[in-house]
C-alpha cells in the first residue's frame, strides 16, 4: 500500500518503507474468498519486507505456524487451505505452486 515518506520521528528507519516497486509503502497481506470479498488483512510491516516475513509478523501468521492452533484444527479435517503464491511455503494450510511451475501444474501443500 503506497504511502508518503515517513519522518524519522514516526519510524526507526525510513529506508525500510522503500518498496522494490519504487515507492514508499507498507507490505499488505490479505485473504479474500472466492467472491473476492476480503476476510482478513494486515499491514504491520514496511514495504521492503518480503511477503512471507510480513505474514509471519501478523497474528494470523503466528497462529498458522502453531500446530496446536484451534484454527488449524478446524481447517485440516475439513480440507480447507489458503491458496498463495511462491512467496510462501506449502503446508497443511497453504497451497502454493511448485517452483518453476506454469499452467496445469499442481499445487504443493494442503496435504
Secondary structure, 3 states (H helix, E strand, C coil): CECCCCCCCCCCCHHHHECCCCCEEEEEEEEECCCCCEEEEEEEEECCCCHHHHHHCCHHHHHHHCCCCHHHHHHHHHCCCEECCCCCCCCCCEEEECCCCCCCCCEEECC
